Amino acid sequence: MTSGVEASPGAPLSVSQTAIEHFRDALAGALIESRSQEYNTARRVWNASVDKRPAWIAQCSGASDVVRSVQFARENQLVVAVRGGGHSVAGKSVCDGGLVIDLSMMKGVQVDPARRTVIAQPGLRLGELDRQTHVFGLATPLGIVSDTGVAGLTLGGGLGWLNGKYGLACDNLLSAQVVTADGGVLTASAVENDDLLWGLRGGGGNFGIVTSFEFSLHPVESILGGMVVHPISAARDMLRFYSEFSTTCPDEFSTMAALVTGPDASVAAAMVGCCLGPTEIADNIVRPLRAFGTPSADLFNCMSFVEMQSLLDGAFPDGNGHYWKASYLRRLRADAIEVLVEQAIAKPSPLSIIALQHMHGAAARVSGRATAFPHRQEQFDCLILAQWSDPAEANRNIEWARETWERLQPFLDPSVYVNNLGDEGDARIRAAYGANYGQLVSLKMKFDPTNCFRQNQNVVPRA
Ligand SMILES: Cc1cc2nc3c(=O)[nH]c(=O)nc-3n(C[C@H](O)[C@H](O)[C@H](O)COP(=O)(O)OP(=O)(O)OC[C@H]3O[C@@H](n4cnc5c(N)ncnc54)[C@H](O)[C@@H]3O)c2cc1C
């Protein structure tokens, strides 16, 4: 008996039942098929508008399961998708037909407080890792929403509240264990396969499947964090203030501005920030931001880093449809502010957000060639986040996001953060990898010449 699956679009392939049973027996984790009870839950990813139907989902329990999954996919020429936290908005961690190599059950953490390092498995979410390192008063830079996957975020770069002081997530990646397309297991570090480590720091999942990450840790005790909210009538002034203020912030204070929907259901403007250091010093740093205008709410407070990391979780609940457009914005000019505010007022869904996440300090001081993440200047990650709960509203919201991005074109840089890309074609992928694209192609030809790992923002292996 055989099972019909899609090897690549238009190329159906049959896999014998014996091969499937051998694979199932070899796995320590579960093998889910379309007839399994768990299938619909297992194929679901964070973006509810992604609806793909893989032939199998291998829920891996460790590196040996990942090796077996890669071998099974190779032997049967299957399309492979790799799932960490499942938060790719473009839906890259699930495929139609083929095999999902699901790492989400792999959640081991080993903190070494003396060396200030942590070894983390790829199924961890940000909050799960933060909680473990926080016990020791330590943290590694990740993102700003606690539910996001550590794996995909780190491999694309990882921009979060510690970027000013300690750099991006990928800058803190010391080593990784990687299962390659031929089923081998490699260590990537400064002394072994350093070219692969370079590629993992911003080149996404193109070169293999990371089964463990080793990060450096930093002391992060209490912080002054939170947000101020202003009515939309003050948004233009607030953004003008923010465009200047953000550029004066010391490394300790990382910020973002956002146009959101306030608690009273009206469109509002907010400035959010996380300031490290003793309260008296942090108070002084944050004061001008809190003193600006007449906020309708000031939610700044002393809190733990773990609390800070989940401050924005409520804005991204499970189960909604999403469509994101993004580009870097080097300077926030008055004419760009006008478009941002007009488009925020016009957003068809109260759940949608326009955000400007500031990258500065340590993250901006690394050379653009030192890691695969190329965009190393002080700038804003301009994100147009369309979000809706009713599937019938999808088109209207997607249209709004596209229109907003189009209207912002005169002000946006062509470059884009790879983890914010949708299915936008080769030119945008090249814009995401920037000047490092050629070096990434060479690495791809070395580690994955047949492009086994292509369900990502793909670097195509060609001479
Ligand atoms: C609510 C939300 C908040 C976000 N906030 C931030 C933020 O603050 N900062 C930021 O930088 N980004 C942020 N992002 C973007 C985020 O970095 C990406 O969505 C990222 O892909 C999430 O990683 P994941 O493991 O959850 O994704 P997945 O969907 O599991 O994977 C994403 C990609 O990485 C590949 N991949 C995953 N795990 C591995 C692995 N172990 N080995 C090889 N390849 C792998 C997948 O194949 C896929 O191509 C946010 C996204 C969301 C949805």
The ligand as an SDF file (V2000), in Angstrom:
LIG
                    3D

 53 58  0  0  0  0  0  0  0  0999 V2000
    3.2510   37.9950   17.7060 C   0  0  0  0  0  0  0  0  0  0  0  0
    4.6130   38.1170   17.0790 C   0  0  0  0  0  0  0  0  0  0  0  0
    5.5570   38.9350   17.6660 C   0  0  0  0  0  0  0  0  0  0  0  0
    6.8270   39.0370   17.1070 C   0  0  0  0  0  0  0  0  0  0  0  0
    7.7530   39.8530   17.7060 N   0  0  0  0  0  0  0  0  0  0  0  0
    9.0100   39.8950   17.2240 C   0  0  0  0  0  0  0  0  0  0  0  0
   10.0220   40.6550   17.8750 C   0  0  0  0  0  0  0  0  0  0  0  0
    9.7930   41.2940   18.8780 O   0  0  0  0  0  0  0  0  0  0  0  0
   11.2600   40.6470   17.3590 N   0  0  0  0  0  0  0  0  0  0  0  0
   11.5880   39.9360   16.2430 C   0  0  0  0  0  0  0  0  0  0  0  0
   12.7410   39.9500   15.8390 O   0  0  0  0  0  0  0  0  0  0  0  0
   10.6490   39.2260   15.5870 N   0  0  0  0  0  0  0  0  0  0  0  0
    9.3810   39.1980   16.0490 C   0  0  0  0  0  0  0  0  0  0  0  0
    8.4250   38.4720   15.3940 N   0  0  0  0  0  0  0  0  0  0  0  0
    8.7710   37.7910   14.1360 C   0  0  0  0  0  0  0  0  0  0  0  0
    9.3920   36.4450   14.4800 C   0  0  0  0  0  0  0  0  0  0  0  0
   10.7780   36.6310   14.6450 O   0  0  0  0  0  0  0  0  0  0  0  0
    9.1310   35.4280   13.3720 C   0  0  0  0  0  0  0  0  0  0  0  0
    7.7580   35.2230   13.2230 O   0  0  0  0  0  0  0  0  0  0  0  0
    9.8430   34.1050   13.6520 C   0  0  0  0  0  0  0  0  0  0  0  0
    9.8430   33.3630   12.4770 O   0  0  0  0  0  0  0  0  0  0  0  0
    9.1720   33.3140   14.7500 C   0  0  0  0  0  0  0  0  0  0  0  0
    9.8940   32.1560   15.0270 O   0  0  0  0  0  0  0  0  0  0  0  0
    9.1380   30.7590   15.2610 P   0  0  0  0  0  0  0  0  0  0  0  0
   10.1370   29.7700   15.6870 O   0  0  0  0  0  0  0  0  0  0  0  0
    7.9510   30.9840   16.1290 O   0  0  0  0  0  0  0  0  0  0  0  0
    8.6390   30.5270   13.7950 O   0  0  0  0  0  0  0  0  0  0  0  0
    8.3340   29.2450   12.9040 P   0  0  0  0  0  0  0  0  0  0  0  0
    7.1000   29.6030   12.1500 O   0  0  0  0  0  0  0  0  0  0  0  0
    8.3380   27.9810   13.6370 O   0  0  0  0  0  0  0  0  0  0  0  0
    9.5810   29.2810   11.9290 O   0  0  0  0  0  0  0  0  0  0  0  0
    9.9330   30.4180   11.1690 C   0  0  0  0  0  0  0  0  0  0  0  0
   10.9790   30.0290   10.1250 C   0  0  0  0  0  0  0  0  0  0  0  0
   12.1450   29.5520   10.7920 O   0  0  0  0  0  0  0  0  0  0  0  0
   12.4130   28.1890   10.4090 C   0  0  0  0  0  0  0  0  0  0  0  0
   12.8080   27.4640   11.6160 N   0  0  0  0  0  0  0  0  0  0  0  0
   12.1490   27.4210   12.7930 C   0  0  0  0  0  0  0  0  0  0  0  0
   12.8310   26.6960   13.6830 N   0  0  0  0  0  0  0  0  0  0  0  0
   13.9570   26.2660   13.0510 C   0  0  0  0  0  0  0  0  0  0  0  0
   15.0660   25.4880   13.4480 C   0  0  0  0  0  0  0  0  0  0  0  0
   15.1870   25.0260   14.6840 N   0  0  0  0  0  0  0  0  0  0  0  0
   16.0270   25.2360   12.5490 N   0  0  0  0  0  0  0  0  0  0  0  0
   15.9430   25.7270   11.2910 C   0  0  0  0  0  0  0  0  0  0  0  0
   14.9170   26.4700   10.8600 N   0  0  0  0  0  0  0  0  0  0  0  0
   13.9320   26.7510   11.7310 C   0  0  0  0  0  0  0  0  0  0  0  0
   11.1010   27.6820    9.8480 C   0  0  0  0  0  0  0  0  0  0  0  0
   11.2950   26.6520    8.9430 O   0  0  0  0  0  0  0  0  0  0  0  0
   10.5180   28.9160    9.1980 C   0  0  0  0  0  0  0  0  0  0  0  0
   11.0740   29.1080    7.9230 O   0  0  0  0  0  0  0  0  0  0  0  0
    7.1420   38.3410   15.9320 C   0  0  0  0  0  0  0  0  0  0  0  0
    6.1810   37.5270   15.3320 C   0  0  0  0  0  0  0  0  0  0  0  0
    4.9370   37.4110   15.8930 C   0  0  0  0  0  0  0  0  0  0  0  0
    3.9190   36.5540   15.2290 C   0  0  0  0  0  0  0  0  0  0  0  0
  1  2  1  0
  2  3  1  0
  2 52  2  0
  3  4  2  0
  4  5  1  0
  4 50  1  0
  5  6  2  0
  6  7  1  0
  6 13  1  0
  7  8  2  0
  7  9  1  0
  9 10  1  0
 10 11  2  0
 10 12  1  0
 12 13  2  0
 13 14  1  0
 14 15  1  0
 14 50  1  0
 15 16  1  0
 16 17  1  0
 16 18  1  0
 18 19  1  0
 18 20  1  0
 20 21  1  0
 20 22  1  0
 22 23  1  0
 23 24  1  0
 24 25  2  0
 24 26  1  0
 24 27  1  0
 27 28  1  0
 28 29  2  0
 28 30  1  0
 28 31  1  0
 31 32  1  0
 32 33  1  0
 33 34  1  0
 33 48  1  0
 34 35  1  0
 35 36  1  0
 35 46  1  0
 36 37  1  0
 36 45  1  0
 37 38  2  0
 38 39  1  0
 39 40  1  0
 39 45  2  0
 40 41  1  0
 40 42  2  0
 42 43  1  0
 43 44  2  0
 44 45  1  0
 46 47  1  0
 46 48  1  0
 48 49  1  0
 50 51  2  0
 51 52  1  0
 52 53  1  0
M  END
$$$$
